[in-house]
Amino acid sequence: MSDSEFTFVGQKVEKITLVIGLAMVIWGAVVTIISESQSLTSLIPSFIGLPMLIVGYLAIRYEHKKSFFMHIAVVMGLIMFVGGADLVRTLIGNGVIFKNLWADLSKLFLLVFGGFHTYLCIKSFRHIRKMREAK
């Protein structure tokens, strides 16, 4: 890892992408099992996390295509964030969040990790641009 690469807590963004994707896949599976849900909607975090996990892996594996895969990853992060923002609709609609505990926790998870991931990707893209301009 060179000094010119953007890192967060010592980790490159593509690795963070992979970890967030894995966490989302696990979260969706755990929520489905714990809540004994019969609905596929409990797996939404997994459905979003799996592509994120894959593009994170591909960005690490194929360094020469990292930019392409990380642009896909930032779109996935934005989709996560927007999906999690549905928690705000719940709050405005009836003023009560966590009435449906597992669904609202999943939305919160999507909102926080999607926003965090999108923020990191944007910081990374800006860092890369500054490094290019400095050359």
Secondary structure by P-SEA (a helix, b strand, c coil): ccccccccccccaaaaaaaaaaaaaaaaaaaaaaacccccccaaaaaaaaaaaaaaaaaaacccaaaaaaaaaaaaaaaaaaaacaaaaaaaaccccccaaaaaaaaaaaaaaaaaaaaaaaaaaaaaaaaaaac
